[in-house]
Amino acid sequence: KQWYQRRVRGRWQSGITTAVKSSLTATRYVCGNEHIDISKTRMILDGSFSLSNSIPGAKRIPIIDSTPVSCWEEGRFEVCLAPVLVCTQIKQTGGGGDNLTGVGLFYHLN
């Protein structure tokens, strides 16, 4: 899962776009190919996720197939989570975080 948060009232742009672009970047980077071959990926995702692992009965956010990016507000921030296709034939992992950070900042600030 790839998640990003942004300020609700401020200069940050679309959290949904950022989460989706970062998710695709992660898959492309780890698979080592600009074109995503879904036969070489897997989706590992439950039907929902909890906003807290430490608070019993914490709110659960459902994953909806037609709109798989989930966003919610926490205080002054919007948090968005997008599923990531997991590469089954890994080409590289080192530097992946740097790529995701760059993509996230680019789509937040542009």
N, C-alpha and C positions, 0 to 999 in steps of 0.2 A: 504494500500500500504506500502510496506517495501522498504526503499531506503538506499543506502550506497554510499559513495564517496571514491575514492582512488586516490593516486598520480599517474599521468600518467607515469612519469619517476621516478622510485624509487623502493623501495623494496616491495610495496604492491602487492598482488596477484589479482586474478580474481574477479572483482566486480560482474560479473554475478553469479558466484558460491556463493559468499557471500550473495547476495540478495535472491537467491533461497533457500539456506539453512536456512536463517533467516526467510523467509516467511513460510516455512514448520515447523520450530521450533515454531513460533508464533501460528500457528493453532493447532499443537500437544499440546502445553502447555495450551492454553485456553480451549481446548476440554478435556484435562486431559487424553489423550490416545495417545500412540505411533503410533497407526494405524489410519489414517485419514478416517473417514466414511463420504463420500461426501453427504450422505443423511442427515447429521447433520451439513452441511455447506452451505453457500451462497457466491456467488461472487457478490460483489457490486463494479462495475467499469464501468465508461463511456468508450467510444470508443477512447478517447484521454484525455490528460491532458495538462494544460498550464504550462510553466516554470515560470510564474509569475502571481499572482493574482492582483498585483498593477500596472502593465504596460499594458495599452490597446494595443491589437494586438500582445501580446507576442507570441513567437513561441509555437506551440502545438506539442506534441509528441504523435503519434498514438500508440494504443495498438493493436498488431497483434496477432491473435489467435495462429498461428503456432510458434511464438517466443514472448511470452508475456513479457519477461524481456526487458525493454528499457534502453539503456545507451546513454549518451551524454557527451561531454566535456565542462567544464567550467573552463577556464584558464588552470592551471596545473593539474586539477582534472578530473577524470572520475566519473560521477554520474550514478548509476544504480537503477532502480525502478522495483520491482517485485510485482505482485498482491498477496494479502493474502486471503485465504479462511476464511470467517467469520464464527465462530462457533455459531450455533443456540442453542446449549445446553451447556452453559458455565459451566465449572467446577471450574476454578480459573483464576484470573487476577493478583493478587498481585505477584510481582517478575518477571513478564513477561519481562519487560525492561532489567532486569539483565541477563536473559537467552539470549535475542537477542544480547546484547552487547558482551557477551562471545562467542557466535557463530560467530558473525561478526569478532571479532578479531582473532579467531582461523583460519577461512578460509582466512583472509587477510594475516596472517603472516606465514601460512604453505603452 
